[in-house]
Amino acid sequence: MRNESSAIPDIVDRSIFQNAVDGLRIREKAHTREGDAIAAARRRLPMVKVDAATPLVSDRGTVTLLDAFEGRRQLIAYYFMWYPGRPAARQCEGCTFFTSQVRELSTLHAKDVTYATFCQGPYAESARYRDFMGWDLPWYAVPDASLATLLDGRPAGRMYLICYLRQGAEVFETYWTTRRGVEAMDNNYRLLDLTLYGRQQDWEDSPPGWPQDPEGMTTDGRPTPQWPRLKAGFSDDLGAPAP
């Protein structure tokens, strides 16, 4: 819990407050319209063919990129960063933060879209992490050679969202993004952006005295979403010794 010593805005009457909100609403609506225009441009991008037979590893053994579509027309793949041999507490806090927010997939499925996690690490360790976190998501490990094929010159060891289209037995990449682009998966920060103190991160443009959290996506040295799982008694043993 935060204390009440943090700075606060000026206190005004309702009419002054509403005038300020109305002024901001003009910018918010322009932002929404620009977002719609960008999405329309995204739908008009060309696409590039990728190898549909690229091997992936799942709980069924070796499968292909085409298999990951699960028969649907489109696939959204989140490329989860992984650090082999590290304990759960030292795995990627950003990937954990974003993946923890992807829960209900029925709307995507109704639109003929499959969502899957493509982990940039060994299957056994990362699948134990998935189970520890309680994620009920399609989960694949991407061997190094397959990762090089799918990223096609883009650096490994980053989080990515990559969208694919299946055209018969052929697969095409239609869009990709990384870094803050993966906030498409997020609702926590979007909600925090509506609050007085925002995300409380040190890069934000906030007035003097606004609280800023130096841990970011971690709490007491762990990715924050791990704590409810530990408190519920789930083991975070990934089957590999700490380096």
C-alpha positions as CSV (number, residue, x, y, z in Angstrom):
1,M,0.0,0.0,0.0
2,R,1.2,3.5,-0.8
3,N,1.3,6.1,1.9
4,E,-0.6,9.4,1.6
5,S,2.4,11.6,1.4
6,S,2.7,11.6,-2.4
7,A,2.0,14.8,-4.2
8,I,-1.5,15.5,-5.4
9,P,-3.0,17.8,-8.1
10,D,-4.8,21.1,-7.4
11,I,-8.2,20.7,-5.8
12,V,-10.9,22.6,-7.8
13,D,-14.6,22.7,-8.2
14,R,-16.6,20.4,-10.5
15,S,-16.9,22.9,-13.4
16,I,-13.2,23.6,-13.6
17,F,-12.5,19.9,-13.4
18,Q,-15.0,19.1,-16.1
19,N,-13.5,21.8,-18.4
20,A,-10.1,20.2,-18.0
21,V,-11.5,16.8,-18.8
22,D,-13.3,18.1,-21.8
23,G,-10.1,19.6,-23.2
24,L,-8.3,16.3,-22.8
25,R,-11.2,14.4,-24.3
26,I,-10.6,16.2,-27.6
27,R,-7.0,14.8,-27.7
28,E,-8.3,11.3,-26.6
29,K,-10.7,11.2,-29.5
30,A,-8.1,12.3,-31.9
31,H,-5.8,9.5,-30.6
32,T,-8.6,6.9,-31.0
33,R,-9.2,8.0,-34.6
34,E,-5.5,7.9,-35.4
35,G,-5.4,4.4,-33.9
36,D,-8.2,3.3,-36.1
37,A,-6.4,4.8,-39.1
38,I,-3.2,3.0,-38.2
39,A,-5.1,-0.3,-37.9
40,A,-6.6,0.3,-41.3
41,A,-3.1,0.8,-42.8
42,R,-1.9,-2.4,-41.0
43,R,-4.7,-4.3,-42.7
44,R,-3.3,-3.1,-46.1
45,L,0.3,-4.2,-45.5
46,P,1.8,-6.7,-48.0
47,M,2.9,-10.1,-46.6
48,V,5.9,-12.4,-46.8
49,K,6.0,-16.2,-47.1
50,V,7.6,-18.2,-44.3
51,D,8.4,-21.9,-44.1
52,A,5.2,-23.7,-43.0
53,A,7.2,-26.8,-42.1
54,T,9.4,-24.9,-39.6
55,P,9.8,-27.3,-36.6
56,L,8.4,-26.4,-33.1
57,V,8.3,-28.5,-30.0
58,S,5.1,-29.1,-28.0
59,D,3.6,-31.5,-25.6
60,R,3.0,-33.7,-28.6
61,G,6.6,-33.7,-29.6
62,T,7.9,-32.1,-32.8
63,V,5.2,-30.3,-34.8
64,T,5.3,-27.6,-37.5
65,L,4.4,-23.9,-37.7
66,L,1.4,-25.0,-39.8
67,D,0.3,-27.2,-37.0
68,A,0.3,-24.3,-34.5
69,F,-2.6,-22.7,-36.4
70,E,-4.8,-25.5,-35.0
71,G,-6.8,-25.5,-38.3
72,R,-7.6,-21.8,-38.1
73,R,-6.8,-19.2,-40.7
74,Q,-4.7,-16.8,-38.7
75,L,-2.1,-17.1,-35.9
76,I,-0.8,-14.6,-33.4
77,A,2.5,-15.8,-31.8
78,Y,4.0,-14.2,-28.8
79,Y,7.7,-14.9,-28.7
80,F,8.6,-15.4,-25.0
81,M,12.1,-14.6,-23.9
82,W,13.8,-17.4,-22.0
83,Y,16.9,-17.8,-19.9
84,P,18.0,-21.5,-19.8
85,G,19.0,-22.7,-16.4
86,R,17.8,-19.7,-14.5
87,P,15.3,-20.2,-11.7
88,A,11.7,-18.9,-12.1
89,A,12.4,-15.7,-10.1
90,R,14.9,-14.7,-12.7
91,Q,12.9,-15.3,-15.8
92,C,11.7,-12.4,-18.0
93,E,9.4,-10.2,-15.9
94,G,8.1,-8.4,-19.1
95,C,7.1,-11.7,-20.8
96,T,5.5,-12.9,-17.5
97,F,3.6,-9.6,-17.1
98,F,2.2,-9.7,-20.6
99,T,1.5,-13.4,-20.9
100,S,-0.4,-13.4,-17.5
101,Q,-2.9,-11.0,-19.1
102,V,-3.9,-13.3,-22.0
103,R,-6.6,-15.6,-20.6
104,E,-9.9,-15.9,-22.6
105,L,-9.3,-16.9,-26.2
106,S,-12.9,-17.6,-27.3
107,T,-13.3,-14.2,-29.1
108,L,-10.1,-14.8,-31.1
109,H,-11.2,-18.3,-31.9
110,A,-14.6,-17.0,-33.1
111,K,-12.7,-14.7,-35.5
112,D,-10.7,-17.7,-36.8
113,V,-7.5,-16.7,-35.0
114,T,-5.3,-18.9,-32.9
115,Y,-3.1,-17.4,-30.1
116,A,0.1,-19.3,-29.1
117,T,3.3,-18.7,-27.1
118,F,6.5,-19.4,-28.9
119,C,9.2,-19.8,-26.2
120,Q,12.8,-18.9,-27.1
121,G,14.1,-21.7,-25.0
122,P,13.9,-25.5,-24.2
123,Y,10.5,-27.0,-23.9
124,A,10.8,-28.9,-20.6
125,E,11.9,-25.9,-18.5
126,S,9.6,-23.4,-20.0
127,A,6.5,-25.8,-19.9
128,R,7.1,-26.2,-16.2
129,Y,7.1,-22.4,-15.9
130,R,3.8,-22.3,-17.8
131,D,2.3,-24.8,-15.4
132,F,3.7,-22.9,-12.4
133,M,2.1,-19.7,-13.7
134,G,-1.2,-21.5,-14.4
135,W,-1.3,-20.4,-18.1
136,D,-3.7,-22.4,-20.2
137,L,-2.3,-21.4,-23.5
138,P,-0.9,-23.2,-26.5
139,W,2.8,-23.4,-25.8
140,Y,5.7,-24.2,-28.1
141,A,9.4,-24.1,-27.8
142,V,11.3,-22.8,-30.9
143,P,14.6,-24.5,-31.5
144,D,17.5,-22.2,-32.4
145,A,17.5,-23.0,-36.1
146,S,13.7,-22.5,-36.3
147,L,14.0,-19.2,-34.4
148,A,16.6,-18.0,-37.0
149,T,14.2,-19.0,-39.8
150,L,11.2,-17.3,-38.3
151,L,12.9,-14.1,-37.2
152,D,14.7,-13.9,-40.5
153,G,17.4,-11.4,-39.4
154,R,15.6,-9.9,-36.5
155,P,17.6,-10.4,-33.2
156,A,16.6,-13.2,-30.9
157,G,16.2,-12.6,-27.1
158,R,13.5,-10.0,-27.5
159,M,9.7,-10.2,-27.0
160,Y,7.8,-10.2,-30.3
161,L,4.2,-10.4,-31.5
162,I,4.1,-11.8,-35.0
163,C,0.9,-12.4,-37.0
164,Y,0.6,-15.1,-39.6
165,L,-2.0,-16.1,-42.3
166,R,-2.6,-19.6,-43.5
167,Q,-3.4,-19.9,-47.2
168,G,-4.0,-23.6,-47.7
169,A,-0.8,-25.3,-46.7
170,E,1.3,-22.1,-47.1
171,V,2.0,-19.6,-44.3
172,F,2.6,-15.9,-44.6
173,E,3.8,-13.3,-42.1
174,T,1.5,-10.3,-42.1
175,Y,2.7,-8.1,-39.2
176,W,5.2,-8.0,-36.4
177,T,6.0,-5.7,-33.5
178,T,8.3,-5.7,-30.5
179,R,9.2,-3.8,-27.4
180,R,6.3,-1.5,-26.4
181,G,4.3,-2.9,-29.4
182,V,3.5,-5.9,-27.3
183,E,1.4,-3.7,-25.1
184,A,-1.4,-4.9,-27.3
185,M,-1.6,-7.8,-24.8
186,D,-1.9,-5.5,-21.8
187,N,-4.8,-4.2,-19.9
188,N,-3.1,-3.3,-16.5
189,Y,-0.9,-0.5,-17.9
190,R,-3.8,0.8,-20.0
191,L,-5.9,1.0,-16.9
192,L,-3.1,2.5,-14.9
193,D,-2.7,5.2,-17.6
194,L,-6.2,6.4,-16.6
195,T,-5.2,6.9,-13.0
196,L,-3.7,9.9,-11.3
197,Y,-0.2,8.4,-10.8
198,G,-0.1,6.3,-14.0
199,R,2.3,3.4,-14.4
200,Q,4.6,4.9,-11.9
201,Q,7.7,4.2,-14.1
202,D,10.7,6.4,-14.2
203,W,10.4,7.3,-17.9
204,E,6.9,8.7,-17.6
205,D,6.3,12.5,-17.8
206,S,4.8,13.1,-14.4
207,P,4.7,16.2,-12.2
208,P,7.3,16.5,-9.4
209,G,6.5,14.4,-6.4
210,W,4.5,11.7,-8.3
211,P,5.5,8.2,-7.0
212,Q,7.7,6.1,-9.3
213,D,8.4,2.4,-8.7
214,P,12.0,1.4,-9.3
215,E,11.1,-2.3,-9.6
216,G,8.8,-1.8,-12.5
217,M,7.3,-5.2,-13.4
218,T,8.8,-7.0,-10.4
219,T,7.9,-7.1,-6.7
220,D,10.5,-8.1,-4.1
221,G,12.8,-9.3,-6.7
222,R,10.4,-11.5,-8.7
223,P,8.1,-11.0,-11.6
224,T,5.0,-9.7,-9.9
225,P,2.5,-12.2,-11.3
226,Q,4.5,-15.1,-9.6
227,W,3.5,-14.1,-6.1
228,P,-0.1,-15.2,-6.1
229,R,1.0,-18.6,-7.5
230,L,3.5,-19.0,-4.7
231,K,1.0,-18.0,-2.1
232,A,-1.4,-20.6,-3.5
233,G,1.3,-23.2,-2.9
234,F,2.4,-23.9,-6.5
235,S,6.0,-24.9,-6.9
236,D,8.3,-22.8,-9.0
237,D,10.9,-25.6,-9.5
238,L,11.8,-25.6,-13.2
239,G,13.9,-28.8,-12.9
240,A,17.2,-27.0,-13.6
241,P,19.8,-25.9,-11.0
242,A,20.4,-22.2,-10.6
243,P,23.7,-21.1,-12.4
